[in-house]
């Protein structure tokens, strides 16, 4: 199991239909390109606080 550390935080605005725009600098740092699929996980604490976690799977080499 990997343990991650926070590098930085950023704000995003929730737009029409619940769309979230990932800021350009974060997309560049993460290597996210148009058409990539992100995995989303919703986490909840024992007190009921919730958060979402997004990640991009490693790209598989084309065969």
TIRO-2110 file (N, C-alpha, C; in Angstrom, 1 decimal):
// TIRO-2110
0.8, -1.2, 0.0, N, 1, A
0.0, 0.0, 0.0, CA, 1, A
0.9, 1.2, 0.0, C, 1, A
0.6, 2.2, -0.9, N, 2, A
1.3, 3.4, -0.9, CA, 2, A
0.9, 4.4, 0.1, C, 2, A
1.8, 5.2, 0.6, N, 3, A
1.4, 6.3, 1.5, CA, 3, A
1.8, 7.6, 0.8, C, 3, A
0.8, 8.5, 0.7, N, 4, A
1.0, 9.7, -0.1, CA, 4, A
1.2, 10.9, 0.9, C, 4, A
1.9, 11.9, 0.5, N, 5, A
2.0, 13.1, 1.3, CA, 5, A
1.5, 14.3, 0.4, C, 5, A
0.9, 15.2, 1.1, N, 6, A
0.3, 16.4, 0.4, CA, 6, A
1.4, 17.3, -0.2, C, 6, A
1.3, 17.6, -1.5, N, 7, A
2.3, 18.5, -2.1, CA, 7, A
1.8, 19.9, -2.1, C, 7, A
0.5, 20.1, -2.4, N, 8, A
-0.1, 21.4, -2.3, CA, 8, A
-1.6, 21.3, -2.4, C, 8, A
-2.3, 22.3, -2.1, N, 9, A
-3.8, 22.4, -2.2, CA, 9, A
-4.1, 23.4, -3.3, C, 9, A
-5.3, 23.3, -3.9, N, 10, A
-5.8, 24.2, -4.8, CA, 10, A
-7.3, 24.3, -4.7, C, 10, A
-7.9, 25.3, -5.2, N, 11, A
-9.4, 25.5, -5.2, CA, 11, A
-9.9, 25.2, -6.6, C, 11, A
-11.0, 24.6, -6.7, N, 12, A
-11.7, 24.4, -8.0, CA, 12, A
-13.2, 24.9, -7.8, C, 12, A
-13.7, 25.3, -8.9, N, 13, A
-15.1, 25.8, -8.9, CA, 13, A
-16.0, 24.7, -9.5, C, 13, A
-17.1, 24.5, -8.8, N, 14, A
-18.1, 23.5, -9.3, CA, 14, A
-19.0, 24.3, -10.3, C, 14, A
-19.1, 23.9, -11.5, N, 15, A
-19.8, 24.6, -12.5, CA, 15, A
-21.1, 23.9, -12.9, C, 15, A
-21.7, 24.2, -14.0, N, 16, A
-23.0, 23.7, -14.5, CA, 16, A
-22.9, 22.2, -14.5, C, 16, A
-24.0, 21.6, -14.0, N, 17, A
-24.1, 20.2, -14.0, CA, 17, A
-23.1, 19.5, -13.0, C, 17, A
-22.5, 20.2, -12.1, N, 18, A
-21.6, 19.6, -11.2, CA, 18, A
-20.2, 19.4, -11.8, C, 18, A
-19.9, 20.0, -12.9, N, 19, A
-18.6, 19.9, -13.5, CA, 19, A
-17.5, 20.6, -12.7, C, 19, A
-16.4, 19.9, -12.5, N, 20, A
-15.3, 20.4, -11.8, CA, 20, A
-14.1, 20.6, -12.8, C, 20, A
-13.5, 21.8, -12.8, N, 21, A
-12.4, 22.0, -13.7, CA, 21, A
-11.1, 21.9, -12.9, C, 21, A
-10.2, 21.0, -13.3, N, 22, A
-8.9, 20.8, -12.6, CA, 22, A
-8.0, 21.9, -13.2, C, 22, A
-7.4, 22.7, -12.3, N, 23, A
-6.6, 23.8, -12.8, CA, 23, A
-5.4, 23.3, -13.7, C, 23, A
-5.1, 24.1, -14.7, N, 24, A
-4.1, 23.8, -15.7, CA, 24, A
-2.8, 23.3, -15.0, C, 24, A
-2.3, 24.0, -14.0, N, 25, A
-1.0, 23.6, -13.4, CA, 25, A
-1.1, 22.3, -12.8, C, 25, A
-2.2, 21.9, -12.2, N, 26, A
-2.4, 20.6, -11.6, CA, 26, A
-2.4, 19.5, -12.7, C, 26, A
-3.1, 19.8, -13.8, N, 27, A
-3.2, 18.9, -14.9, CA, 27, A
-1.8, 18.6, -15.5, C, 27, A
-1.0, 19.6, -15.6, N, 28, A
0.4, 19.5, -16.1, CA, 28, A
1.2, 18.6, -15.1, C, 28, A
1.1, 18.9, -13.8, N, 29, A
1.9, 18.2, -12.8, CA, 29, A
1.5, 16.7, -12.8, C, 29, A
0.2, 16.4, -13.0, N, 30, A
-0.3, 15.0, -13.0, CA, 30, A
-0.3, 14.3, -14.3, C, 30, A
0.0, 15.1, -15.4, N, 31, A
0.1, 14.5, -16.7, CA, 31, A
-1.3, 14.1, -17.2, C, 31, A
-2.3, 14.9, -16.8, N, 32, A
-3.7, 14.6, -17.3, CA, 32, A
-3.9, 15.4, -18.6, C, 32, A
-4.4, 14.6, -19.6, N, 33, A
-4.7, 15.1, -20.9, CA, 33, A
-6.1, 15.0, -21.2, C, 33, A
-6.6, 15.7, -22.2, N, 34, A
-8.0, 15.7, -22.6, CA, 34, A
-8.3, 14.2, -23.0, C, 34, A
-9.4, 13.7, -22.5, N, 35, A
-9.8, 12.4, -22.8, CA, 35, A
-9.4, 11.3, -21.8, C, 35, A
-8.5, 11.7, -20.9, N, 36, A
-8.1, 10.8, -19.8, CA, 36, A
-9.3, 10.5, -18.9, C, 36, A
-9.2, 9.3, -18.3, N, 37, A
-10.3, 8.9, -17.3, CA, 37, A
-9.6, 9.0, -15.9, C, 37, A
-10.4, 9.6, -15.0, N, 38, A
-9.9, 9.7, -13.6, CA, 38, A
-10.8, 8.7, -12.8, C, 38, A
-10.2, 8.1, -11.8, N, 39, A
-11.0, 7.3, -10.8, CA, 39, A
-11.3, 8.2, -9.6, C, 39, A
-12.5, 8.1, -9.1, N, 40, A
-13.0, 8.9, -8.0, CA, 40, A
-13.4, 8.0, -6.9, C, 40, A
-13.0, 8.4, -5.7, N, 41, A
-13.4, 7.6, -4.5, CA, 41, A
-14.0, 8.6, -3.5, C, 41, A
-15.1, 8.3, -2.9, N, 42, A
-15.7, 9.1, -1.8, CA, 42, A
-15.3, 8.4, -0.5, C, 42, A
-14.7, 9.2, 0.4, N, 43, A
-14.4, 8.7, 1.7, CA, 43, A
-15.2, 9.4, 2.8, C, 43, A
-15.4, 8.7, 3.9, N, 44, A
-16.2, 9.3, 5.0, CA, 44, A
-15.5, 9.0, 6.3, C, 44, A
-15.5, 10.0, 7.2, N, 45, A
-14.9, 9.7, 8.6, CA, 45, A
-16.0, 9.2, 9.5, C, 45, A
-15.6, 8.8, 10.7, N, 46, A
-16.6, 8.3, 11.7, CA, 46, A
-17.6, 9.4, 12.1, C, 46, A
-17.2, 10.7, 11.9, N, 47, A
-18.1, 11.8, 12.2, CA, 47, A
-19.0, 12.2, 11.1, C, 47, A
-18.9, 11.6, 9.9, N, 48, A
-19.7, 11.9, 8.8, CA, 48, A
-19.2, 12.8, 7.8, C, 48, A
-18.0, 13.4, 8.1, N, 49, A
-17.3, 14.3, 7.1, CA, 49, A
-17.0, 13.5, 5.9, C, 49, A
-17.1, 14.1, 4.7, N, 50, A
-16.9, 13.4, 3.4, CA, 50, A
-15.9, 14.2, 2.6, C, 50, A
-15.1, 13.4, 1.8, N, 51, A
-14.2, 14.0, 0.8, CA, 51, A
-14.1, 13.1, -0.4, C, 51, A
-13.7, 13.7, -1.5, N, 52, A
-13.5, 12.9, -2.7, CA, 52, A
-12.0, 12.9, -3.0, C, 52, A
-11.5, 11.8, -3.5, N, 53, A
-10.2, 11.6, -3.9, CA, 53, A
-10.2, 11.2, -5.4, C, 53, A
-9.4, 11.9, -6.2, N, 54, A
-9.3, 11.6, -7.7, CA, 54, A
-7.9, 11.2, -8.0, C, 54, A
-7.8, 10.2, -8.9, N, 55, A
-6.5, 9.9, -9.4, CA, 55, A
-6.5, 9.4, -10.8, C, 55, A
-5.4, 9.5, -11.5, N, 56, A
-5.3, 9.0, -12.9, CA, 56, A
-4.4, 7.8, -12.9, C, 56, A
-5.0, 6.7, -13.5, N, 57, A
-4.2, 5.5, -13.6, CA, 57, A
-3.0, 5.7, -14.5, C, 57, A
-1.9, 4.9, -14.2, N, 58, A
-0.8, 5.0, -15.1, CA, 58, A
-1.2, 4.6, -16.5, C, 58, A
-0.7, 5.3, -17.5, N, 59, A
-1.0, 5.0, -18.8, CA, 59, A
-0.3, 3.7, -19.3, C, 59, A
-1.0, 2.9, -20.0, N, 60, A
-0.5, 1.6, -20.5, CA, 60, A
0.2, 1.9, -21.8, C, 60, A
1.3, 1.3, -22.1, N, 61, A
1.9, 1.5, -23.4, CA, 61, A
1.0, 0.9, -24.5, C, 61, A
1.0, 1.6, -25.6, N, 62, A
0.2, 1.1, -26.8, CA, 62, A
0.9, -0.1, -27.4, C, 62, A
0.1, -1.1, -27.8, N, 63, A
0.7, -2.3, -28.4, CA, 63, A
0.6, -2.2, -29.9, C, 63, A
END
